[in-house]
């Protein structure tokens, strides 16, 4: 997959099959669109093009009104789109100036002049242009004069899947990991760098990797203990994850810490990917480190059973 920052270096394609959107989380609803554009591209010997926007439009247009947390960083989204078989990923820098483009200007400058769209596929109720004025009906009325075919993923198809980024955010915020996985079609992931912590876990036989998540807009699930898998340097380990303020040791800030089972070695300064598989329990305060240690043995047993 080729990635383009902006439209300046985009090549001329003879049969571009295009879709656009934020694709936050690349969930099952998004995957249906991706499958369809790949299917069309194969049938006409074309190439798939996905136009996305970064930062997320809501972060730009409503920075003070929305405490929006995203399901995927740009890097995570790009990886998922590459795995989905997309040929070209175009990232348009989303600015307030760009948001003022009318749907007509967007069609002419982006879809026609630059991408040279052969077929456009959009999800139900997807809109673009200033004030979201570019509806399917507008496209249907004008696409022929611009020289591309048009297809909409129907409302029924979307509602049959019953997936939205909002539903996934709610599931993660309420520790409903099973539904989050069902909506995403895979475990929710966190990517970060292992940094030094207070090493309290090491002192009671449960060394943890203190994970720094570099993007503050990335959604972190509800506080609690989770059964997870951890990917480090290509190797996958069963693990448990604690998210929270660590009240037993009077923690003052929220941390994300993983205890990897059967791992030997130093994790500091290593990149780590966490795949969240199941919720174990709420975070709680214990009488002391011995009580916490006893609970961690139970958590580890539960995590192994769940995994």
ABEGO torsion letter per residue (X at the ends): XBBBBEAAABBBBABBBBBBEAGBGGBAAAAAAAAAAAAAAAAAGBBBBBBBBOBBAAAAABAAABBBBBABBAAAAAAAAAAAGBABBBBBBBBAAAAABBAAAAAAAAAAAAAGBABBBBBBGBBBEBGGABBAAAAAAAAAAAGBBBBBBBAAAAAAAGBBAAAAAAAAAAGBAAAAAAAAGBBBBBBBBBBBBAGAAAAAGBBBBBBBBABAABBBBBBEBBBBBBBBGGBBBBBBBBBEAGAAAGBABBBBBBBBBGBBEBABGBBBBBBBABBABBBBBBABAAAAAAAAAAAAAAAAAAX
